[in-house]
Amino acid sequence: QPFEKEMLTHNKKNGGIQVTYTTLIHGHVDGALQISIEPLKNKNDGMMKIAVILMTPRGKRKLSKHLAERTTKAICGSLQSSIILEAQQSLQRKRSTSRYRSSKQAQDESQRHDK
């Protein structure tokens, strides 16, 4: 049975984040997946750059170019969808909280005037 170890590292840079997932077999790197997400420079509109890098061994265990491209595009698309969904949910929560606060204030004022 080969010795296997998985490592997950992350680091924050340029206002973004970089995550690297590496697999080691017998002390040698078997493959790695690096994901970087950072805001675009000179842009304040929430635009981000998502980069996915897949590093695989050469030789017999090498992934086909088509499979590697499909995998990285799928990961990138999934990240994009998750980020958009999370942002929409966050905005909706803020709107809901704001509406609740304003209705609560109106209700409190109405009760004060009724007394």
Backbone as CSV, one residue per row, in Angstrom:
resi,resn,N_x,N_y,N_z,CA_x,CA_y,CA_z,C_x,C_y,C_z
1,GLN,0.845,-1.185,0.000,0.000,0.000,0.000,0.889,1.248,0.000
2,PRO,0.703,2.134,-0.979,1.553,3.329,-1.053,1.224,4.322,0.052
3,PHE,2.250,5.051,0.469,2.057,6.112,1.445,1.414,7.290,0.733
4,GLU,0.277,7.720,1.228,-0.429,8.839,0.603,-0.645,9.940,1.620
5,LYS,-0.546,11.167,1.165,-0.795,12.302,2.027,-1.410,13.408,1.181
6,GLU,-2.401,14.075,1.732,-3.028,15.184,1.043,-2.770,16.448,1.841
7,MET,-2.454,17.535,1.146,-2.194,18.805,1.817,-3.093,19.876,1.220
8,LEU,-3.608,20.715,2.082,-4.411,21.841,1.659,-3.791,23.085,2.272
9,THR,-3.349,24.000,1.435,-2.770,25.246,1.935,-3.524,26.410,1.316
10,HIS,-3.521,27.521,2.002,-4.131,28.719,1.438,-3.331,29.934,1.873
11,ASN,-3.466,30.980,1.080,-2.801,32.211,1.449,-3.553,33.373,0.818
12,LYS,-3.620,34.462,1.565,-4.319,35.645,1.071,-3.304,36.556,0.398
13,LYS,-3.660,37.031,-0.799,-2.757,37.930,-1.510,-3.572,38.909,-2.339
14,ASN,-3.107,40.104,-2.461,-3.730,41.140,-3.299,-5.227,41.285,-3.060
15,GLY,-5.666,41.105,-1.829,-7.090,41.219,-1.543,-7.879,39.991,-1.961
16,GLY,-7.220,38.969,-2.448,-7.877,37.741,-2.873,-7.416,36.573,-2.038
17,ILE,-7.664,35.379,-2.537,-7.255,34.177,-1.815,-6.742,33.142,-2.815
18,GLN,-5.786,32.369,-2.375,-5.229,31.297,-3.201,-5.238,30.020,-2.373
19,VAL,-5.814,28.956,-2.934,-5.890,27.672,-2.262,-5.188,26.634,-3.130
20,THR,-4.336,25.834,-2.506,-3.635,24.773,-3.232,-3.897,23.444,-2.533
21,TYR,-4.353,22.476,-3.304,-4.610,21.126,-2.809,-3.607,20.214,-3.498
22,THR,-2.760,19.548,-2.711,-1.689,18.714,-3.267,-1.806,17.295,-2.734
23,THR,-1.558,16.315,-3.601,-1.555,14.908,-3.214,-0.138,14.370,-3.338
24,LEU,0.330,13.727,-2.278,1.664,13.121,-2.291,1.534,11.606,-2.230
25,ILE,2.304,10.906,-3.073,2.374,9.447,-3.005,3.853,9.071,-2.945
26,HIS,4.238,8.299,-1.925,5.637,7.904,-1.700,6.550,9.124,-1.628
27,GLY,6.067,10.230,-1.061,6.906,11.416,-0.910,7.062,12.253,-2.168
28,HIS,6.401,11.872,-3.258,6.488,12.641,-4.497,5.120,13.247,-4.805
29,VAL,5.126,14.442,-5.332,3.864,15.096,-5.677,3.205,14.326,-6.812
30,ASP,1.979,13.870,-6.577,1.228,13.130,-7.584,0.358,14.067,-8.414
31,GLY,-0.028,15.188,-7.836,-0.849,16.151,-8.549,-1.213,17.293,-7.628
32,ALA,-1.635,18.385,-8.227,-2.024,19.547,-7.427,-3.088,20.340,-8.154
33,LEU,-3.911,20.989,-7.382,-4.956,21.854,-7.903,-4.806,23.184,-7.183
34,GLN,-4.608,24.248,-7.939,-4.441,25.575,-7.350,-5.570,26.472,-7.846
35,ILE,-6.246,27.110,-6.899,-7.368,27.993,-7.225,-7.051,29.368,-6.665
36,SER,-7.142,30.391,-7.517,-6.908,31.773,-7.089,-8.122,32.606,-7.438
37,ILE,-8.552,33.413,-6.490,-9.653,34.348,-6.723,-9.187,35.694,-6.201
38,GLU,-9.211,36.702,-7.071,-8.790,38.030,-6.644,-9.580,39.093,-7.392
39,PRO,-9.787,40.247,-6.737,-10.501,41.327,-7.415,-9.633,41.895,-8.541
40,LEU,-10.278,42.348,-9.605,-9.532,42.968,-10.697,-9.025,44.330,-10.242
41,LYS,-7.810,44.649,-10.620,-7.217,45.923,-10.229,-7.939,47.065,-10.935
42,ASN,-8.006,48.201,-10.256,-8.631,49.418,-10.793,-10.108,49.244,-11.086
43,LYS,-10.736,48.260,-10.471,-12.171,48.042,-10.672,-12.836,48.016,-9.308
44,ASN,-13.881,48.787,-9.158,-14.632,48.790,-7.907,-16.035,48.248,-8.124
45,ASP,-16.223,47.508,-9.206,-17.558,47.019,-9.549,-17.784,45.567,-9.138
46,GLY,-16.889,45.014,-8.320,-17.065,43.644,-7.846,-16.566,42.577,-8.816
47,MET,-15.935,42.983,-9.909,-15.421,42.004,-10.873,-14.232,41.268,-10.255
48,MET,-14.166,39.954,-10.512,-13.102,39.126,-9.961,-12.454,38.287,-11.041
49,LYS,-11.232,37.900,-10.771,-10.515,36.986,-11.656,-10.433,35.643,-10.936
50,ILE,-10.899,34.593,-11.622,-10.829,33.242,-11.078,-9.856,32.451,-11.943
51,ALA,-8.843,31.873,-11.324,-7.871,31.068,-12.056,-7.799,29.679,-11.423
52,VAL,-7.866,28.657,-12.251,-7.758,27.275,-11.791,-6.591,26.636,-12.537
53,ILE,-5.636,26.123,-11.787,-4.467,25.475,-12.381,-4.448,24.031,-11.909
54,LEU,-4.403,23.105,-12.845,-4.351,21.680,-12.543,-2.977,21.162,-12.950
55,MET,-2.241,20.646,-11.984,-0.903,20.109,-12.258,-0.966,18.598,-12.096
56,THR,-0.601,17.879,-13.139,-0.670,16.419,-13.110,0.670,15.839,-13.536
57,PRO,0.907,14.574,-13.198,2.173,13.942,-13.586,2.262,13.730,-15.098
58,ARG,3.463,13.550,-15.549,3.692,13.219,-16.964,3.776,11.707,-17.110
59,GLY,3.902,11.283,-18.326,4.088,9.852,-18.580,2.795,9.075,-18.576
60,LYS,2.837,7.884,-17.992,1.689,6.969,-18.026,0.437,7.544,-17.374
61,ARG,0.617,8.270,-16.275,-0.546,8.763,-15.530,-1.005,10.148,-15.982
62,LYS,-0.459,10.636,-17.047,-0.813,11.959,-17.551,-2.286,11.980,-17.982
63,LEU,-2.989,13.054,-17.601,-4.375,13.239,-18.037,-4.390,13.719,-19.484
64,SER,-5.423,13.347,-20.196,-5.539,13.859,-21.562,-5.823,15.352,-21.488
65,LYS,-5.414,16.083,-22.500,-5.603,17.527,-22.541,-7.092,17.862,-22.442
66,HIS,-7.925,17.089,-23.136,-9.367,17.322,-23.138,-9.955,17.168,-21.740
67,LEU,-9.566,16.118,-21.016,-10.070,15.886,-19.669,-9.592,16.978,-18.716
68,ALA,-8.336,17.376,-18.827,-7.789,18.432,-17.966,-8.530,19.756,-18.205
69,GLU,-8.784,20.094,-19.465,-9.507,21.333,-19.784,-10.939,21.283,-19.262
70,ARG,-11.605,20.147,-19.472,-12.982,19.997,-18.985,-13.048,20.129,-17.472
71,THR,-12.090,19.527,-16.786,-12.056,19.559,-15.328,-11.850,20.983,-14.819
72,THR,-10.873,21.684,-15.352,-10.599,23.046,-14.886,-11.755,23.988,-15.221
73,LYS,-12.369,23.835,-16.389,-13.521,24.686,-16.744,-14.703,24.406,-15.827
74,ALA,-14.921,23.135,-15.483,-16.032,22.773,-14.589,-15.813,23.357,-13.193
75,ILE,-14.597,23.280,-12.688,-14.290,23.833,-11.367,-14.476,25.351,-11.375
76,CYS,-13.977,25.999,-12.408,-14.085,27.453,-12.532,-15.556,27.874,-12.614
77,GLY,-16.341,27.173,-13.417,-17.768,27.473,-13.547,-18.514,27.266,-12.242
78,SER,-18.166,26.211,-11.531,-18.797,25.933,-10.249,-18.480,27.026,-9.227
79,LEU,-17.237,27.461,-9.187,-16.842,28.545,-8.290,-17.592,29.830,-8.627
80,GLN,-17.673,30.126,-9.919,-18.369,31.332,-10.366,-19.837,31.289,-9.926
81,SER,-20.496,30.172,-10.152,-21.898,30.030,-9.757,-22.075,30.166,-8.249
82,SER,-21.184,29.559,-7.489,-21.263,29.636,-6.026,-21.066,31.061,-5.525
83,ILE,-20.116,31.771,-6.110,-19.848,33.158,-5.700,-21.053,34.040,-6.006
84,ILE,-21.628,33.884,-7.191,-22.800,34.676,-7.575,-23.974,34.375,-6.653
85,LEU,-24.227,33.093,-6.387,-25.339,32.701,-5.515,-25.148,33.261,-4.115
86,GLU,-23.950,33.157,-3.568,-23.663,33.677,-2.229,-23.857,35.190,-2.184
87,ALA,-23.422,35.893,-3.215,-23.597,37.352,-3.259,-25.079,37.716,-3.321
88,GLN,-25.857,37.006,-4.120,-27.293,37.272,-4.221,-27.988,37.007,-2.881
89,GLN,-27.630,35.920,-2.217,-28.229,35.602,-0.917,-27.868,36.659,0.125
90,SER,-26.625,37.123,0.088,-26.185,38.146,1.022,-26.960,39.443,0.813
91,LEU,-27.125,39.850,-0.450,-27.901,41.056,-0.751,-29.351,40.902,-0.314
92,GLN,-29.925,39.736,-0.549,-31.311,39.491,-0.159,-31.478,39.566,1.364
93,ARG,-30.525,39.008,2.107,-30.583,39.088,3.571,-30.509,40.541,4.039
94,LYS,-29.625,41.333,3.406,-29.507,42.744,3.782,-30.802,43.491,3.498
95,ARG,-31.405,43.235,2.333,-32.671,43.887,1.992,-33.767,43.484,2.976
96,SER,-33.829,42.207,3.288,-34.844,41.695,4.200,-34.687,42.308,5.583
97,THR,-33.476,42.396,6.064,-33.201,42.989,7.366,-33.587,44.463,7.367
98,SER,-33.250,45.145,6.294,-33.579,46.566,6.177,-35.091,46.775,6.185
99,ARG,-35.814,45.938,5.424,-37.271,46.042,5.387,-37.879,45.753,6.765
100,TYR,-37.348,44.755,7.451,-37.849,44.402,8.779,-37.643,45.560,9.744
101,ARG,-36.439,46.144,9.717,-36.143,47.260,10.617,-37.073,48.446,10.363
102,SER,-37.277,48.780,9.082,-38.127,49.932,8.774,-39.581,49.653,9.160
103,SER,-40.069,48.438,8.947,-41.452,48.118,9.337,-41.584,48.094,10.855
104,LYS,-40.557,47.624,11.543,-40.575,47.587,13.010,-40.580,49.008,13.563
105,GLN,-39.783,49.902,12.957,-39.754,51.293,13.402,-41.122,51.947,13.186
106,ALA,-41.720,51.687,12.027,-43.040,52.248,11.736,-44.070,51.717,12.723
107,GLN,-43.989,50.450,13.047,-44.916,49.841,14.010,-44.723,50.454,15.396
108,ASP,-43.482,50.642,15.811,-43.193,51.253,17.123,-43.712,52.682,17.178
109,GLU,-43.502,53.448,16.110,-44.002,54.822,16.069,-45.529,54.857,16.120
110,SER,-46.156,53.943,15.421,-47.617,53.860,15.416,-48.142,53.563,16.825
111,GLN,-47.464,52.677,17.537,-47.884,52.326,18.892,-47.700,53.496,19.846
112,ARG,-46.640,54.284,19.625,-46.408,55.457,20.478,-47.497,56.503,20.283
113,HIS,-47.931,56.662,19.019,-48.981,57.655,18.722,-50.340,57.198,19.230
114,ASP,-50.554,55.908,19.335,-51.837,55.379,19.788,-52.027,55.557,21.296
115,LYS,-50.941,55.728,22.022,-51.038,55.824,23.484,-51.541,57.156,23.919
